[in-house]
Amino acid sequence: MTLLTALPAPGSYRLTGTGHWRSAFAVTELANASVAAVGLELARLVKALNLAPVAPDVTVDQRLASFWFSYSFRPEGWELPSLWDPVAGNYETADGWIRLHTNLPHHRQAALKVLDCAGDRAAVAVAMKQWQASHLEDEIVNAGGAAAAMRSRAAWLSHPQGLSVAAEPLILWRSPRVIQLRERPKATAERPLAGLRVLDLTRVLAGPVSTRTLAGFGADVLRIDPPGWDEPGVITDVALGKRMASLDLRNTADRQRFEALLSKADVLVHGYRPGALDGLGYGADARRRIAPNAVEASLDAYGWTGPWALRRGFDSLVQMSAGIADTGRVQAKADDPQPLPVQTLDHATGYLMAAAVLSALATAAQGAAVPAAHLSLARTAELLGGMQKCADGPYVAKPAHSDFTQEIENSGWGPGRRLAAPLALDTSKMRWGQPASHCGSAPACWPE
């Protein structure tokens, strides 16, 4: 079986629904194709495991796929906390624009230390005017923060990192090995991932989207965070169907527990920057020794090669770096950056990551060697940059009541409704067995 390397052809799946995001880029088209990739790779796995005589057909609802690229959960009777730290956002510098990502306390502290100003937007805006954008970007990144100067598409495509990313495949498959899939007697054509143990070491947002997707078809997803970790405004969206545990990987007892969990995992998904797990003693060799039969997928922000391969990054920053926000500015005839209407790079990469896991599992089921999958937000940005817009129907803005399921989801924060699933197979529909819950709310163990 051929491993996933590209988006599926439009005619390979059934498309229903209409509507698309208003954007200079093919946002809805990428939503359709990345969600479809999950369905098609799952269909191949169903066939490879002999859960059905033929690979089932795949259907994607374009309207719902578009909305799942935004927030999937709507609270009832309460409000979600803000996604953004007050200092985060776009600022004008002496020669252009820059974006700060300060949702994590240490990223905020790094930016304010470099700017040498008070921690409020007004003070930051004044301090910004004293800097050139690219110089400030470098200083904040070198201080351990997260920032991105706005570049044009032409500037990015000629930048050393842009050149490196463009030369990478959409999914970088490395280090193939033969693995033995564990028997999963609960797996059926209806719930093809039932009993699949997925160890989730990811943070906002692409990685959690991938594991949420796998949970939708029955996988047992166990997410591990550091003690006290939280992602306000995000967890309600991406913790769906998962058990959320915490371990301190610098603590001996917790390390032993983590290694026991990893040894029994069927899939490991992580979003650490290249080399970060090595620093904890869990480099590629150690992971393979502990879990020789686990499929592995990982992602980073700026790609796996080039001078920025180790750089911290997020969807909103990559949009600035890769010329997406500037292209939107030009099309809108605006002065300030105009990003995509949703965090497209995160969501598309998340679905492609889930599809890569399924592709690897199907390959293993046929006895072939399975490499580890590596994806990045920057490479997904290049994919988006080359796509043509063709989606039909009216522009979408926010979902209607009818776009949500009628069942109440009693999340760890309060009741709400979840968007109806955007993807279905003839034999299987997405559904989640448990509501979204707080980080650290479950024990660090696999279900019996």
C-alpha positions in Angstrom: 0.0 0.0 0.0 1.2 3.5 -0.8 1.6 5.8 2.1 -0.3 9.1 2.1 1.7 11.8 0.3 -0.8 14.2 -1.1 -4.4 15.4 -0.8 -7.0 13.1 -2.3 -8.4 13.8 -5.7 -11.9 15.5 -5.6 -13.6 12.6 -7.3 -12.4 10.1 -4.8 -15.0 11.1 -2.2 -18.6 12.3 -2.1 -19.1 16.0 -1.3 -22.3 17.3 0.1 -23.3 20.7 1.5 -22.5 24.2 0.3 -20.9 27.3 1.5 -17.3 28.5 1.9 -15.1 30.9 3.9 -14.4 34.3 2.4 -10.6 34.4 1.9 -7.9 35.1 -0.6 -6.9 31.4 -0.2 -8.7 28.1 -0.8 -9.6 27.6 2.9 -12.8 25.5 2.4 -11.2 23.5 -0.4 -8.4 22.5 2.0 -10.9 21.7 4.7 -12.8 19.4 2.3 -9.7 17.6 1.2 -7.9 17.2 4.5 -11.1 15.8 6.2 -11.6 13.5 3.2 -8.0 12.3 3.6 -9.0 11.0 7.0 -12.0 9.2 5.6 -10.2 7.6 2.7 -7.3 6.4 4.8 -9.7 5.0 7.3 -11.6 3.2 4.5 -8.3 1.6 3.4 -7.6 0.5 7.0 -11.1 -1.0 7.3 -10.3 -3.0 4.1 -6.8 -3.9 5.2 -8.1 -5.3 8.6 -10.8 -7.2 6.8 -13.5 -5.4 8.7 -15.5 -5.0 5.5 -15.2 -6.8 2.1 -14.4 -3.6 0.2 -13.3 -0.1 1.3 -16.4 1.9 2.2 -17.3 5.1 0.4 -16.5 8.4 2.1 -18.7 11.5 2.4 -17.6 15.0 3.5 -20.1 17.8 4.3 -18.5 21.0 3.0 -20.4 23.3 5.2 -19.7 21.3 8.4 -16.0 20.8 7.4 -15.7 24.5 7.1 -17.1 25.1 10.5 -15.0 22.4 12.1 -12.0 24.5 11.1 -13.3 27.0 13.6 -14.9 26.1 17.0 -16.8 22.9 17.3 -18.4 23.5 20.7 -21.1 26.1 21.6 -21.7 26.6 25.3 -25.2 27.0 26.6 -25.8 29.3 29.5 -22.1 30.3 29.9 -19.2 31.7 27.9 -15.9 30.3 26.8 -12.8 32.1 28.2 -10.9 34.3 25.7 -8.5 32.4 23.5 -5.9 35.1 23.5 -3.7 36.8 26.1 -4.3 40.6 26.1 -0.9 41.3 24.7 -1.0 38.9 21.9 -1.7 40.3 18.4 -0.4 42.4 15.5 1.6 45.5 16.1 3.1 48.1 13.8 6.9 48.5 13.9 9.2 51.2 12.5 9.2 49.4 9.1 6.3 46.9 9.0 4.2 44.6 11.1 4.9 41.9 13.7 2.7 39.4 15.6 3.3 38.4 19.2 2.0 35.1 20.5 1.9 35.4 24.3 -0.7 32.9 25.4 2.0 31.0 27.3 3.4 32.9 30.3 7.1 32.3 29.4 6.4 33.6 25.8 4.8 36.7 27.2 7.7 37.3 29.6 10.3 36.9 26.8 8.5 39.4 24.6 8.1 42.0 27.4 11.8 41.5 28.5 13.0 42.3 25.0 10.6 45.3 24.6 11.4 46.5 28.1 7.9 47.8 28.7 4.8 47.3 30.8 2.6 44.3 30.1 -0.3 46.1 28.4 -1.2 46.7 24.8 -0.7 50.4 24.8 2.8 50.2 26.3 3.7 47.4 23.9 2.4 49.4 20.9 4.6 52.3 21.8 7.7 50.1 22.3 7.2 48.4 19.0 7.6 51.6 17.0 11.3 51.7 18.1 12.1 48.4 16.4 12.5 47.0 12.9 10.2 44.0 12.5 12.8 41.4 11.5 15.2 42.5 14.1 12.6 42.4 16.8 11.4 39.0 15.6 15.0 37.6 16.0 15.4 39.1 19.4 12.2 37.8 20.8 12.8 34.3 19.4 16.3 34.2 20.7 14.9 35.2 24.2 12.7 32.1 24.1 9.5 33.9 22.9 7.3 33.5 19.9 6.9 36.2 17.3 6.7 36.6 13.5 7.3 39.6 11.2 4.9 40.0 8.3 6.5 39.0 5.0 5.1 38.9 1.5 4.7 35.6 -0.3 7.6 36.6 -2.6 9.9 37.4 0.4 9.0 34.1 2.1 9.5 32.0 -1.1 13.0 33.5 -1.4 13.8 33.2 2.3 16.1 30.4 3.4 13.4 28.8 5.5 10.8 29.2 2.8 13.0 27.5 0.3 13.7 24.6 2.7 10.0 24.1 3.5 9.0 24.3 -0.2 11.5 21.5 -0.9 10.0 19.2 1.8 7.2 16.7 1.0 3.8 17.4 2.5 4.3 14.4 4.8 7.9 13.6 5.5 8.2 9.8 6.1 11.4 8.7 7.9 13.0 5.6 9.3 10.8 2.7 8.2 10.4 -0.4 10.3 8.3 -3.4 10.4 5.8 -3.4 13.3 3.3 -5.9 14.6 -0.2 -4.5 15.1 -1.9 -5.6 18.3 -5.1 -7.6 18.1 -8.1 -5.4 18.7 -11.2 -7.6 19.1 -13.5 -4.7 19.6 -12.7 -3.2 16.2 -15.6 -3.4 13.8 -16.5 -1.7 10.5 -18.7 0.6 12.6 -16.0 1.5 15.1 -12.8 0.6 13.3 -10.5 2.2 15.8 -12.1 0.7 18.9 -9.4 -0.4 21.3 -6.6 1.5 19.5 -4.4 3.1 22.2 -3.2 6.6 21.2 -0.8 8.4 23.4 -1.2 12.1 22.8 1.7 14.5 23.6 0.4 17.5 21.8 -0.7 21.1 22.5 -2.7 23.7 20.7 -3.9 23.1 18.1 -3.0 20.8 15.2 -1.9 17.8 17.2 -5.0 17.8 19.4 -7.2 18.0 16.3 -5.6 14.9 15.0 -6.2 12.9 18.1 -9.7 14.2 18.5 -10.3 12.9 15.0 -9.0 9.4 15.9 -11.2 9.4 19.0 -14.2 10.1 16.8 -13.9 6.6 15.3 -13.3 4.8 18.6 -9.7 5.2 19.5 -8.7 5.3 23.2 -6.9 8.6 23.4 -4.9 9.4 26.5 -3.4 12.9 26.5 -0.5 13.7 28.8 0.2 17.3 29.9 2.6 18.7 32.5 0.9 19.2 36.0 -1.0 22.5 36.0 -1.1 22.8 32.2 -4.2 24.6 30.7 -5.2 26.1 27.4 -8.2 28.4 28.2 -10.6 28.7 25.3 -9.1 25.8 23.4 -9.5 22.7 25.6 -13.3 22.6 25.3 -12.9 22.3 21.6 -10.1 19.7 21.3 -10.4 17.5 24.4 -13.5 15.8 23.0 -13.4 12.0 23.3 -10.1 12.0 25.3 -9.0 11.2 28.8 -6.8 14.1 30.0 -4.0 13.1 32.4 -0.9 14.8 33.7 2.7 13.6 34.4 5.9 15.4 35.2 8.5 13.8 32.9 11.3 15.1 35.1 10.0 13.1 38.1 11.3 9.5 38.4 8.0 7.9 39.3 6.1 9.8 36.6 8.7 8.8 34.0 8.3 5.2 34.9 4.5 5.5 34.5 5.0 7.3 31.2 7.2 4.5 29.9 4.7 1.9 30.9 2.0 3.8 29.0 4.2 4.2 25.9 5.1 0.5 25.9 1.5 -0.4 25.5 0.6 2.4 23.0 -0.4 1.5 19.4 0.1 5.1 18.3 2.3 8.0 19.6 1.4 11.5 18.5 3.6 14.4 19.6 4.1 18.0 18.8 7.4 18.8 20.4 10.0 20.7 18.4 12.7 18.6 16.9 15.1 17.4 19.6 12.8 18.4 22.6 12.0 14.8 23.5 15.7 14.0 23.2 16.3 16.4 26.0 13.9 14.5 28.2 15.7 11.2 27.4 13.0 10.1 24.9 14.8 10.5 21.6 13.8 8.3 18.6 15.9 5.4 19.6 14.6 5.4 23.1 11.0 5.6 21.9 11.5 2.7 19.5 13.1 0.6 22.3 10.2 1.3 24.7 7.4 1.0 22.0 8.8 -1.1 19.1 5.3 -1.6 17.6 3.9 1.9 17.9 3.0 4.0 14.9 4.4 7.5 15.3 3.4 10.9 14.0 4.9 14.3 14.9 4.6 17.9 13.8 6.4 21.2 14.2 5.7 24.8 13.1 8.4 25.8 10.6 9.4 22.5 8.9 11.9 19.8 9.6 14.8 21.2 7.6 16.3 24.7 7.2 17.6 27.3 9.7 14.2 27.7 11.4 13.5 24.0 12.0 13.8 24.5 15.8 11.9 27.7 15.9 8.8 28.0 18.1 5.7 28.8 16.1 1.9 28.7 15.9 -0.7 29.0 13.1 -1.0 32.8 13.4 2.7 33.2 13.3 3.3 31.0 10.3 0.6 32.9 8.5 2.6 36.1 9.1 5.9 34.5 8.0 4.7 32.7 4.9 3.0 35.7 3.3 -0.6 34.6 4.0 -1.5 37.6 6.2 0.2 40.0 3.7 -1.7 38.5 0.7 -4.9 39.0 2.6 -3.9 42.6 3.3 -3.3 43.3 -0.3 -6.6 41.7 -1.5 -8.5 43.6 1.2 -6.7 46.9 0.3 -6.0 47.2 4.0 -3.0 48.6 5.9 -2.7 45.9 8.6 -2.3 42.1 8.3 -5.4 40.2 7.2 -5.1 36.6 8.3 -7.2 33.6 7.3 -10.8 33.6 8.7 -9.9 30.5 10.8 -6.8 28.7 12.0 -6.6 26.8 8.7 -3.0 25.6 9.0 -3.6 24.1 12.4 -6.8 22.3 11.5 -5.7 21.0 8.1 -2.4 19.8 9.5 -4.3 18.0 12.3 -6.5 16.2 9.9 -3.6 15.3 7.7 -1.8 14.0 10.7 -4.7 11.8 11.6 -4.8 10.5 8.0 -1.1 9.8 8.2 -1.6 7.7 11.3 -4.3 5.7 9.5 -2.2 5.3 6.4 0.7 3.9 8.5 -1.7 1.5 10.3 -3.1 0.3 7.0 0.4 -0.2 5.7 1.4 -2.2 8.8 -1.7 -4.3 8.5 -0.4 -5.4 5.1 3.0 -6.4 6.5 5.0 -3.5 5.0 7.6 -1.4 6.8 6.1 1.7 8.4 8.1 5.0 8.7 7.3 7.8 11.2 5.3 10.7 9.8 6.4 14.3 10.1 4.2 17.3 9.3 4.5 21.0 9.8 2.3 24.1 9.7 4.7 25.8 7.3 4.5 23.0 4.8 0.7 23.0 5.0 0.9 26.8 4.3 2.7 26.0 1.0 0.0 23.4 0.2 -2.6 26.1 0.7 -0.7 28.7 -1.3 -0.8 26.5 -4.3 -4.5 25.5 -4.2 -7.2 26.9 -6.5 -10.5 28.2 -5.2 -13.5 26.3 -6.5 -15.9 25.8 -3.6 -19.5 26.9 -4.4 -22.4 28.4 -2.5 -22.7 31.4 -0.2 -20.0 32.6 2.2 -20.2 31.1 5.7 -19.9 33.2 8.8 -21.1 31.3 11.9 -23.0 28.0 12.2 -26.8 27.9 12.5 -28.6 26.0 15.3 -29.2 23.2 12.8 -25.5 22.7 12.3 -25.2 21.3 15.9 -26.3 18.0 17.2 -29.3 18.0 19.5 -27.6 16.1 22.3 -26.3 18.1 25.2 -22.6 17.6 25.9 -21.9 18.0 29.6 -18.3 19.2 29.3 -16.1 19.8 32.3 -17.0 23.5 32.2 -20.7 23.3 31.6 -23.3 22.1 29.1 -23.2 22.8 25.4 -23.7 21.4 21.9 -21.2 20.1 19.4 -21.2 20.6 15.7 -22.5 17.6 13.7 -19.7 15.5 12.3 -18.3 16.6 8.9 -17.2 13.1 7.9 -18.9 9.7 7.4 -18.1 6.4 5.9 -20.8 4.0 4.6 -19.9 1.7 7.5 -19.1 4.3 10.2 -19.9 7.7 11.5 -17.9 10.0 13.8 -19.1 10.0 17.3 -17.3 10.5 20.6 -17.8 8.5 23.7 -17.0 11.1 26.3 -17.3 14.9 26.6 -14.5 17.4 26.7 -12.8 17.6 30.1 -10.2 19.6 32.0 -6.4 18.9 31.7 -5.3 16.5 34.4 -8.8 15.3 35.1 -8.2 11.6 34.4 -5.7 9.0 35.8 -2.6 8.3 33.6 -3.6 4.8 32.7 -5.1 2.8 29.8 -8.7 1.7 30.1 -9.2 -2.0 31.1 
